[in-house]
Amino acid sequence: MRAWVVCAAALLAACQHHVPQSESALASFCDRLPRPEYAAWPRHPASDDWFEVYEVAPATFAIYEPWQWQEVISYLMIGAERSLLFDTGNGIGDIAAVVDRLTSLPVTVINSHSHIDHIGGNHQFSDIASVDTAFSRTRAHGVADESVLAEVSEAALCRGLPAGVDASRHRIEPFTAVRAIADGDVIDIGAREFHVLLIPVHTDDSIALHEPGSGLLWTGDSFYAGPIWLFAPETDTDAYYASLQRLAALVPDLRALLPAHNTPWVTPARLTQAVAAFEQMMAGGMQPVPAWDDAVTYEFEGFGFLIRKDLVPGAH
C-alpha cells in the first residue's frame, strides 16, 4: 500500500510497524488493485497464489506481493553464470519456489536493507551477501514480535494467507550472511554487473543497486511511488538528503527506477524532483497533512514524505 494512511493515536504503535489503521483504509487499498501500471507487462507463469511475477526488463523479474498492504517488490536478475535476488519479501509466501521456477542458476541474495518486509525469505537461501552493520547483524538473528505478527493480521491483508501459512506462528527466521558487501563493490553475475551504493537513509545498512549496462537503478526504500517513510528511529534525514543527491546525480544515465514497493518502474526524473521536494520540506513553511501525534506527511506529485515532526523545521 505505502499510500497516504493516517493513523489514529490509539493505533500509533501498530502503524509504526507498518499496519493500516482501519478497515476503511484497507478497503480503499484493496479497491485499488490491480494497479494500472502492471498492465504494461504480462503476468509471468512463475506467479502463484501469493506472488505476481513480471519480466519488467530482459532477464529482470519483479516478484510482487500485492495482497499484503506493504505491496513489497523483490527482484530477480539473471546473468550468464548466476542470478541475483534483491530482497526476499515478507516471508509469507514461498519465494524460493518462485525463484526456482525462474532460474536454475545459483542464486545470491542481497537485501536493500534489513527491515522485516525485505528479509522474510532470506532463510530459504544459503548464499547471502550483506552490508555489515549492527542493525543488519541483529536482524540476521530473526524477528519474532508483535510487529511481525501484525504483518499477517486481517487488517494487513486483502485476501487469505497462502495455504499452509499459520498467522499465529509467523516470524522472520534467522539467516546467515556468508560474506560482506560495501559501498563501491561490483557484483558480476556473468554478462551483468551491479554497482553497490550505500545509502544509509531508511537504515544504516540501506543500499541501492545500479546496473550501468542497462541504465536501471534499484532504489530499495529510498524512493518509490508513494509516501516515503522517514519516521523509524533509525532514520537519518541528513543521510537521506545526501543519498537522494547521490542517486539523482545518476539520472542522466538512467532508463528507470525499480523501487521496493508499489510499482516496479518509475521515471528517473522523480529522483530530481524528490531532491527539490525534500529541500522545500526541510526549509520549513510547508503545510503538512497530519498523520498521527508525532508524524506528518508532505505530499508531492507521484510521491511524498511521511516523517516525524521533530525532524522537520516548523512542522506542527
C-alpha atoms as a printed R data frame, in Angstrom:
    type eleno elety resid chain resno       x       y       z
1   ATOM     1    CA   MET     A     1   0.000   0.000   0.000
2   ATOM     2    CA   ARG     A     2   2.614   2.536   1.087
3   ATOM     3    CA   ALA     A     3  -0.160   5.057   0.482
4   ATOM     4    CA   TRP     A     4  -1.442   8.099   2.367
5   ATOM     5    CA   VAL     A     5  -2.573   6.348   5.539
6   ATOM     6    CA   VAL     A     6  -3.441   8.393   8.636
7   ATOM     7    CA   CYS     A     7  -3.124   6.565  11.942
8   ATOM     8    CA   ALA     A     8  -5.328   7.045  14.945
9   ATOM     9    CA   ALA     A     9  -3.419   7.762  18.118
10  ATOM    10    CA   ALA     A    10  -4.580   4.539  19.725
11  ATOM    11    CA   LEU     A    11  -3.018   2.580  16.886
12  ATOM    12    CA   LEU     A    12   0.242   4.524  16.684
13  ATOM    13    CA   ALA     A    13   2.402   1.583  17.698
14  ATOM    14    CA   ALA     A    14   0.783  -0.654  15.121
15  ATOM    15    CA   CYS     A    15   1.161   1.906  12.364
16  ATOM    16    CA   GLN     A    16   4.821   2.344  13.188
17  ATOM    17    CA   HIS     A    17   5.079  -1.373  12.490
18  ATOM    18    CA   HIS     A    18   3.516  -0.886   9.051
19  ATOM    19    CA   VAL     A    19  -0.117  -1.853   9.636
20  ATOM    20    CA   PRO     A    20  -3.119   0.036   8.218
21  ATOM    21    CA   GLN     A    21  -5.224   1.755  10.839
22  ATOM    22    CA   SER     A    22  -8.751   0.890   9.836
23  ATOM    23    CA   GLU     A    23 -10.990  -1.336   7.754
24  ATOM    24    CA   SER     A    24 -11.859   1.650   5.568
25  ATOM    25    CA   ALA     A    25  -8.197   2.280   4.752
26  ATOM    26    CA   LEU     A    26  -7.728  -1.379   3.907
27  ATOM    27    CA   ALA     A    27 -10.839  -1.402   1.749
28  ATOM    28    CA   SER     A    28  -9.526   1.612  -0.143
29  ATOM    29    CA   PHE     A    29  -6.204  -0.153  -0.690
30  ATOM    30    CA   CYS     A    30  -7.828  -3.372  -1.867
31  ATOM    31    CA   ASP     A    31 -10.150  -1.497  -4.214
32  ATOM    32    CA   ARG     A    32  -7.134  -0.004  -5.986
33  ATOM    33    CA   LEU     A    33  -5.842  -3.429  -7.006
34  ATOM    34    CA   PRO     A    34  -4.676  -4.249  -9.552
35  ATOM    35    CA   ARG     A    35  -2.532  -1.179 -10.008
36  ATOM    36    CA   PRO     A    36  -2.846   0.012 -13.631
37  ATOM    37    CA   GLU     A    37   0.929   0.250 -14.025
38  ATOM    38    CA   TYR     A    38   1.177  -3.545 -14.099
39  ATOM    39    CA   ALA     A    39  -0.818  -3.707 -17.332
40  ATOM    40    CA   ALA     A    40   2.435  -2.839 -19.125
41  ATOM    41    CA   TRP     A    41   3.667  -6.433 -18.682
42  ATOM    42    CA   PRO     A    42   2.024  -9.845 -18.948
43  ATOM    43    CA   ARG     A    43   1.917 -11.836 -15.738
44  ATOM    44    CA   HIS     A    44   4.647 -14.478 -15.859
45  ATOM    45    CA   PRO     A    45   3.711 -18.169 -15.482
46  ATOM    46    CA   ALA     A    46   6.013 -18.363 -12.423
47  ATOM    47    CA   SER     A    47   3.353 -16.425 -10.485
48  ATOM    48    CA   ASP     A    48   1.394 -18.233  -7.776
49  ATOM    49    CA   ASP     A    49  -1.406 -17.515  -5.318
50  ATOM    50    CA   TRP     A    50   0.742 -15.048  -3.346
51  ATOM    51    CA   PHE     A    51   3.364 -13.641  -5.725
52  ATOM    52    CA   GLU     A    52   2.791 -11.962  -9.053
53  ATOM    53    CA   VAL     A    53   5.830 -12.082 -11.339
54  ATOM    54    CA   TYR     A    54   6.552  -9.661 -14.186
55  ATOM    55    CA   GLU     A    55   9.524  -9.538 -16.540
56  ATOM    56    CA   VAL     A    56   9.997  -5.770 -16.479
57  ATOM    57    CA   ALA     A    57  13.264  -5.847 -18.483
58  ATOM    58    CA   PRO     A    58  15.173  -8.685 -20.164
59  ATOM    59    CA   ALA     A    59  16.070 -11.348 -17.551
60  ATOM    60    CA   THR     A    60  14.860  -8.960 -14.827
61  ATOM    61    CA   PHE     A    61  11.822 -10.059 -12.837
62  ATOM    62    CA   ALA     A    62   9.696  -8.126 -10.350
63  ATOM    63    CA   ILE     A    63   8.315 -10.511  -7.698
64  ATOM    64    CA   TYR     A    64   5.377  -8.597  -6.260
65  ATOM    65    CA   GLU     A    65   3.220  -9.270  -3.169
66  ATOM    66    CA   PRO     A    66   0.019  -7.370  -3.986
67  ATOM    67    CA   TRP     A    67  -2.243  -8.891  -1.327
68  ATOM    68    CA   GLN     A    68  -0.361  -7.568   1.704
69  ATOM    69    CA   TRP     A    69  -0.558  -3.866   2.375
70  ATOM    70    CA   GLN     A    70   3.197  -3.270   2.081
71  ATOM    71    CA   GLU     A    71   2.996  -4.225  -1.620
72  ATOM    72    CA   VAL     A    72   6.648  -5.180  -1.396
73  ATOM    73    CA   ILE     A    73   8.589  -5.987  -4.574
74  ATOM    74    CA   SER     A    74  11.652  -8.215  -4.696
75  ATOM    75    CA   TYR     A    75  13.704  -8.544  -7.884
76  ATOM    76    CA   LEU     A    76  15.482 -11.427  -9.585
77  ATOM    77    CA   MET     A    77  18.175 -10.581 -12.107
78  ATOM    78    CA   ILE     A    78  19.516 -13.463 -14.185
79  ATOM    79    CA   GLY     A    79  23.040 -13.401 -15.561
80  ATOM    80    CA   ALA     A    80  25.070 -15.823 -17.641
81  ATOM    81    CA   GLU     A    81  26.573 -17.542 -14.596
82  ATOM    82    CA   ARG     A    82  24.481 -16.635 -11.540
83  ATOM    83    CA   SER     A    83  21.279 -14.943 -10.515
84  ATOM    84    CA   LEU     A    84  20.913 -12.082  -8.047
85  ATOM    85    CA   LEU     A    85  17.861 -11.772  -5.791
86  ATOM    86    CA   PHE     A    86  17.427  -8.261  -4.406
87  ATOM    87    CA   ASP     A    87  15.247  -8.699  -1.296
88  ATOM    88    CA   THR     A    88  13.143 -11.689  -0.298
89  ATOM    89    CA   GLY     A    89   9.878 -10.084   0.789
90  ATOM    90    CA   ASN     A    90   7.712 -10.569   3.860
91  ATOM    91    CA   GLY     A    91   8.408 -14.255   4.373
92  ATOM    92    CA   ILE     A    92   4.727 -15.059   3.889
93  ATOM    93    CA   GLY     A    93   4.814 -16.886   0.561
94  ATOM    94    CA   ASP     A    94   7.423 -19.341  -0.728
95  ATOM    95    CA   ILE     A    95   9.709 -17.020  -2.678
96  ATOM    96    CA   ALA     A    96  12.328 -19.747  -3.169
97  ATOM    97    CA   ALA     A    97   9.810 -21.791  -5.151
98  ATOM    98    CA   VAL     A    98   9.132 -18.793  -7.393
99  ATOM    99    CA   VAL     A    99  12.853 -18.256  -7.937
100 ATOM   100    CA   ASP     A   100  13.309 -21.953  -8.778
101 ATOM   101    CA   ARG     A   101  10.676 -21.614 -11.486
102 ATOM   102    CA   LEU     A   102  12.555 -18.672 -12.992
103 ATOM   103    CA   THR     A   103  16.163 -19.894 -12.933
104 ATOM   104    CA   SER     A   104  18.289 -22.986 -12.429
105 ATOM   105    CA   LEU     A   105  21.416 -20.918 -11.834
106 ATOM   106    CA   PRO     A   106  22.949 -20.404  -8.377
107 ATOM   107    CA   VAL     A   107  21.280 -17.529  -6.535
108 ATOM   108    CA   THR     A   108  22.917 -14.825  -4.421
109 ATOM   109    CA   VAL     A   109  20.668 -12.799  -2.102
110 ATOM   110    CA   ILE     A   110  21.337  -9.163  -1.285
111 ATOM   111    CA   ASN     A   111  18.906  -7.030   0.724
112 ATOM   112    CA   SER     A   112  18.096  -3.392   0.102
113 ATOM   113    CA   HIS     A   113  18.017  -3.121   3.914
114 ATOM   114    CA   SER     A   114  17.089  -5.258   6.888
115 ATOM   115    CA   HIS     A   115  13.535  -4.228   7.676
116 ATOM   116    CA   ILE     A   116  11.251  -7.216   8.122
117 ATOM   117    CA   ASP     A   117   9.369  -6.820   4.832
118 ATOM   118    CA   HIS     A   118  12.604  -7.287   2.863
119 ATOM   119    CA   ILE     A   119  14.370 -10.158   4.649
120 ATOM   120    CA   GLY     A   120  11.466 -12.519   5.270
121 ATOM   121    CA   GLY     A   121  12.589 -15.181   2.798
122 ATOM   122    CA   ASN     A   122  16.339 -14.946   3.448
123 ATOM   123    CA   HIS     A   123  16.373 -18.166   5.451
124 ATOM   124    CA   GLN     A   124  15.456 -20.098   2.288
125 ATOM   125    CA   PHE     A   125  18.810 -19.258   0.671
126 ATOM   126    CA   SER     A   126  22.375 -20.246   1.521
127 ATOM   127    CA   ASP     A   127  24.327 -17.579  -0.371
128 ATOM   128    CA   ILE     A   128  23.573 -14.210   1.240
129 ATOM   129    CA   ALA     A   129  25.804 -11.143   0.986
130 ATOM   130    CA   SER     A   130  25.100  -8.242   3.344
131 ATOM   131    CA   VAL     A   131  26.276  -4.857   4.438
132 ATOM   132    CA   ASP     A   132  27.846  -5.417   7.849
133 ATOM   133    CA   THR     A   133  26.309  -3.120  10.472
134 ATOM   134    CA   ALA     A   134  24.991  -3.610  13.982
135 ATOM   135    CA   PHE     A   135  21.450  -3.331  12.601
136 ATOM   136    CA   SER     A   136  21.961  -5.972   9.901
137 ATOM   137    CA   ARG     A   137  23.695  -8.334  12.327
138 ATOM   138    CA   THR     A   138  20.826  -8.021  14.811
139 ATOM   139    CA   ARG     A   139  18.194  -8.691  12.161
140 ATOM   140    CA   ALA     A   140  20.041 -11.816  10.984
141 ATOM   141    CA   HIS     A   141  19.090 -13.414  14.311
142 ATOM   142    CA   GLY     A   142  15.450 -13.289  13.223
143 ATOM   143    CA   VAL     A   143  12.481 -11.283  14.476
144 ATOM   144    CA   ALA     A   144   9.506 -12.682  16.380
145 ATOM   145    CA   ASP     A   145   7.350  -9.975  17.922
146 ATOM   146    CA   GLU     A   146   4.077  -8.111  17.537
147 ATOM   147    CA   SER     A   147   5.352  -6.132  14.561
148 ATOM   148    CA   VAL     A   148   5.861  -9.343  12.601
149 ATOM   149    CA   LEU     A   149   2.515 -10.840  13.608
150 ATOM   150    CA   ALA     A   150   0.815  -7.601  12.591
151 ATOM   151    CA   GLU     A   151   2.017  -8.097   9.027
152 ATOM   152    CA   VAL     A   152  -0.185 -11.208   8.692
153 ATOM   153    CA   SER     A   153  -3.191  -9.859  10.608
154 ATOM   154    CA   GLU     A   154  -6.531  -9.481   8.852
155 ATOM   155    CA   ALA     A   155  -6.012  -5.712   8.847
156 ATOM   156    CA   ALA     A   156  -2.882  -6.088   6.696
157 ATOM   157    CA   LEU     A   157  -4.307  -8.391   4.039
158 ATOM   158    CA   CYS     A   158  -6.594  -8.155   1.017
159 ATOM   159    CA   ARG     A   159  -7.015 -11.920   0.812
160 ATOM   160    CA   GLY     A   160  -6.283 -15.013   2.844
161 ATOM   161    CA   LEU     A   161  -2.781 -16.243   3.559
162 ATOM   162    CA   PRO     A   162  -1.224 -18.884   1.302
163 ATOM   163    CA   ALA     A   163  -2.137 -22.479   2.033
164 ATOM   164    CA   GLY     A   164  -0.211 -23.852   4.976
165 ATOM   165    CA   VAL     A   165   0.725 -20.472   6.470
166 ATOM   166    CA   ASP     A   166  -0.266 -20.139  10.148
167 ATOM   167    CA   ALA     A   167  -0.580 -16.473  11.123
168 ATOM   168    CA   SER     A   168  -0.007 -17.245  14.793
169 ATOM   169    CA   ARG     A   169   3.408 -18.766  14.018
170 ATOM   170    CA   HIS     A   170   4.649 -16.199  11.525
171 ATOM   171    CA   ARG     A   171   8.138 -14.863  12.228
172 ATOM   172    CA   ILE     A   172  11.275 -13.733  10.431
173 ATOM   173    CA   GLU     A   173  13.507 -16.773  10.587
174 ATOM   174    CA   PRO     A   174  17.234 -16.427  11.354
175 ATOM   175    CA   PHE     A   175  19.612 -16.490   8.423
176 ATOM   176    CA   THR     A   176  23.354 -16.318   7.807
177 ATOM   177    CA   ALA     A   177  25.191 -13.813   5.640
178 ATOM   178    CA   VAL     A   178  28.230 -15.610   4.265
179 ATOM   179    CA   ARG     A   179  30.103 -12.514   3.117
180 ATOM   180    CA   ALA     A   180  30.043  -8.755   3.457
181 ATOM   181    CA   ILE     A   181  29.464  -6.166   0.762
182 ATOM   182    CA   ALA     A   182  30.377  -2.493   0.890
183 ATOM   183    CA   ASP     A   183  29.894   0.742  -0.984
184 ATOM   184    CA   GLY     A   184  31.550   0.607  -4.396
185 ATOM   185    CA   ASP     A   185  31.545  -3.177  -4.717
186 ATOM   186    CA   VAL     A   186  30.700  -4.581  -8.138
187 ATOM   187    CA   ILE     A   187  28.673  -7.787  -8.299
188 ATOM   188    CA   ASP     A   188  29.306  -9.710 -11.521
189 ATOM   189    CA   ILE     A   189  26.782 -12.454 -12.290
190 ATOM   190    CA   GLY     A   190  28.056 -13.123 -15.786
191 ATOM   191    CA   ALA     A   191  27.456 -10.562 -18.549
192 ATOM   192    CA   ARG     A   192  25.778  -8.265 -15.992
193 ATOM   193    CA   GLU     A   193  27.413  -6.060 -13.387
194 ATOM   194    CA   PHE     A   194  25.719  -4.323 -10.465
195 ATOM   195    CA   HIS     A   195  27.329  -1.499  -8.500
196 ATOM   196    CA   VAL     A   196  26.562  -1.320  -4.781
197 ATOM   197    CA   LEU     A   197  25.694   2.160  -3.484
198 ATOM   198    CA   LEU     A   198  25.498   2.571   0.292
199 ATOM   199    CA   ILE     A   199  22.641   4.966   1.006
200 ATOM   200    CA   PRO     A   200  22.139   4.957   4.808
201 ATOM   201    CA   VAL     A   201  18.735   6.566   4.787
202 ATOM   202    CA   HIS     A   202  15.992   4.248   5.963
203 ATOM   203    CA   THR     A   203  18.509   2.191   7.951
204 ATOM   204    CA   ASP     A   204  22.292   2.250   8.236
205 ATOM   205    CA   ASP     A   205  22.520  -0.843   6.007
206 ATOM   206    CA   SER     A   206  20.416   0.553   3.140
207 ATOM   207    CA   ILE     A   207  21.791   0.133  -0.369
208 ATOM   208    CA   ALA     A   208  20.830   0.755  -3.961
209 ATOM   209    CA   LEU     A   209  21.975  -1.278  -6.954
210 ATOM   210    CA   HIS     A   210  22.977   0.340 -10.238
211 ATOM   211    CA   GLU     A   211  23.422  -1.601 -13.447
212 ATOM   212    CA   PRO     A   212  25.216   0.822 -15.814
213 ATOM   213    CA   GLY     A   213  24.816  -1.551 -18.756
214 ATOM   214    CA   SER     A   214  21.016  -1.372 -18.627
215 ATOM   215    CA   GLY     A   215  20.517   2.058 -17.090
216 ATOM   216    CA   LEU     A   216  18.481   0.545 -14.264
217 ATOM   217    CA   LEU     A   217  18.637   1.633 -10.623
218 ATOM   218    CA   TRP     A   218  17.132  -0.433  -7.811
219 ATOM   219    CA   THR     A   219  16.279   2.133  -5.130
220 ATOM   220    CA   GLY     A   220  15.013  -0.046  -2.256
221 ATOM   221    CA   ASP     A   221  13.063   2.134   0.169
222 ATOM   222    CA   SER     A   222  14.996   5.308  -0.625
223 ATOM   223    CA   PHE     A   223  12.443   6.159  -3.297
224 ATOM   224    CA   TYR     A   224   9.155   4.699  -4.521
225 ATOM   225    CA   ALA     A   225   5.843   5.982  -5.845
226 ATOM   226    CA   GLY     A   226   4.039   6.753  -2.592
227 ATOM   227    CA   PRO     A   227   4.813   8.239   0.818
228 ATOM   228    CA   ILE     A   228   8.459   7.553   1.641
229 ATOM   229    CA   TRP     A   229   8.660   6.573   5.301
230 ATOM   230    CA   LEU     A   230  11.077   8.661   7.336
231 ATOM   231    CA   PHE     A   231   9.775   8.082  10.849
232 ATOM   232    CA   ALA     A   232  11.604   4.977  12.103
233 ATOM   233    CA   PRO     A   233  14.078   5.503  14.968
234 ATOM   234    CA   GLU     A   234  16.943   4.528  12.661
235 ATOM   235    CA   THR     A   235  16.073   7.168  10.035
236 ATOM   236    CA   ASP     A   236  18.756   9.827   9.431
237 ATOM   237    CA   THR     A   237  17.426  12.793   7.446
238 ATOM   238    CA   ASP     A   238  20.866  14.266   6.728
239 ATOM   239    CA   ALA     A   239  21.989  10.920   5.341
240 ATOM   240    CA   TYR     A   240  18.741  10.640   3.386
241 ATOM   241    CA   TYR     A   241  19.277  14.010   1.713
242 ATOM   242    CA   ALA     A   242  22.876  13.169   0.814
243 ATOM   243    CA   SER     A   243  21.776   9.803  -0.564
244 ATOM   244    CA   LEU     A   244  18.986  11.351  -2.640
245 ATOM   245    CA   GLN     A   245  21.517  13.743  -4.141
246 ATOM   246    CA   ARG     A   246  23.860  10.860  -4.904
247 ATOM   247    CA   LEU     A   247  21.141   8.882  -6.646
248 ATOM   248    CA   ALA     A   248  19.828  11.927  -8.505
249 ATOM   249    CA   ALA     A   249  23.299  12.519  -9.947
250 ATOM   250    CA   LEU     A   250  22.834   9.269 -11.889
251 ATOM   251    CA   VAL     A   251  19.589  10.408 -13.543
252 ATOM   252    CA   PRO     A   252  21.109  11.441 -16.914
253 ATOM   253    CA   ASP     A   253  22.336   7.879 -17.417
254 ATOM   254    CA   LEU     A   254  19.233   6.066 -16.142
255 ATOM   255    CA   ARG     A   255  16.398   4.393 -18.015
256 ATOM   256    CA   ALA     A   256  14.223   3.555 -14.998
257 ATOM   257    CA   LEU     A   257  13.994   3.248 -11.220
258 ATOM   258    CA   LEU     A   258  12.969  -0.111  -9.768
259 ATOM   259    CA   PRO     A   259  11.678   0.572  -6.217
260 ATOM   260    CA   ALA     A   260  10.898  -1.924  -3.463
261 ATOM   261    CA   HIS     A   261   7.208  -1.018  -3.061
262 ATOM   262    CA   ASN     A   262   4.062  -0.417  -5.069
263 ATOM   263    CA   THR     A   263   5.247  -0.226  -8.695
264 ATOM   264    CA   PRO     A   264   8.381  -1.645 -10.351
265 ATOM   265    CA   TRP     A   265   9.088   1.002 -12.984
266 ATOM   266    CA   VAL     A   266   9.367   4.739 -12.229
267 ATOM   267    CA   THR     A   267  10.746   7.537 -14.366
268 ATOM   268    CA   PRO     A   268  14.225   8.631 -13.177
269 ATOM   269    CA   ALA     A   269  13.219  12.305 -13.211
270 ATOM   270    CA   ARG     A   270  11.314  11.623  -9.979
271 ATOM   271    CA   LEU     A   271  14.655  11.497  -8.136
272 ATOM   272    CA   THR     A   272  15.500  15.037  -9.189
273 ATOM   273    CA   GLN     A   273  12.033  16.126  -8.118
274 ATOM   274    CA   ALA     A   274  12.461  14.337  -4.781
275 ATOM   275    CA   VAL     A   275  15.644  16.286  -4.015
276 ATOM   276    CA   ALA     A   276  13.868  19.590  -4.641
277 ATOM   277    CA   ALA     A   277  10.824  18.463  -2.647
278 ATOM   278    CA   PHE     A   278  12.968  17.400   0.305
279 ATOM   279    CA   GLU     A   279  14.747  20.773   0.295
280 ATOM   280    CA   GLN     A   280  11.404  22.559   0.207
281 ATOM   281    CA   MET     A   281  10.088  20.493   3.106
282 ATOM   282    CA   MET     A   282  13.174  20.958   5.266
283 ATOM   283    CA   ALA     A   283  13.205  24.702   4.627
284 ATOM   284    CA   GLY     A   284  10.023  24.894   6.687
285 ATOM   285    CA   GLY     A   285   6.867  26.754   5.948
286 ATOM   286    CA   MET     A   286   5.083  23.999   4.017
287 ATOM   287    CA   GLN     A   287   1.711  22.911   5.304
288 ATOM   288    CA   PRO     A   288   1.862  19.234   6.290
289 ATOM   289    CA   VAL     A   289  -1.012  16.787   6.478
290 ATOM   290    CA   PRO     A   290  -1.407  15.282   9.972
291 ATOM   291    CA   ALA     A   291  -0.643  11.571  10.177
292 ATOM   292    CA   TRP     A   292  -0.554  10.890  13.913
293 ATOM   293    CA   ASP     A   293   0.610  12.688  17.044
294 ATOM   294    CA   ASP     A   294   4.320  12.603  16.188
295 ATOM   295    CA   ALA     A   295   4.301  12.389  12.390
296 ATOM   296    CA   VAL     A   296   3.082  14.342   9.376
297 ATOM   297    CA   THR     A   297   3.025  13.846   5.620
298 ATOM   298    CA   TYR     A   298   4.168  16.165   2.848
299 ATOM   299    CA   GLU     A   299   2.575  15.365  -0.489
300 ATOM   300    CA   PHE     A   300   4.062  15.961  -3.917
301 ATOM   301    CA   GLU     A   301   3.174  14.712  -7.380
302 ATOM   302    CA   GLY     A   302   3.755  10.978  -7.514
303 ATOM   303    CA   PHE     A   303   5.466  10.659  -4.109
304 ATOM   304    CA   GLY     A   304   5.760  12.258  -0.702
305 ATOM   305    CA   PHE     A   305   7.346  12.009   2.743
306 ATOM   306    CA   LEU     A   306   5.854  10.552   5.909
307 ATOM   307    CA   ILE     A   307   8.122  11.944   8.605
308 ATOM   308    CA   ARG     A   308   8.394  12.554  12.332
309 ATOM   309    CA   LYS     A   309   7.551  16.109  13.323
310 ATOM   310    CA   ASP     A   310  10.787  16.554  15.255
311 ATOM   311    CA   LEU     A   311  12.794  16.044  12.060
312 ATOM   312    CA   VAL     A   312  11.168  18.902  10.120
313 ATOM   313    CA   PRO     A   313  11.614  22.598  10.951
314 ATOM   314    CA   GLY     A   314   8.258  24.226  11.570
315 ATOM   315    CA   ALA     A   315   6.214  21.027  11.495
316 ATOM   316    CA   HIS     A   316   3.226  21.201  13.856
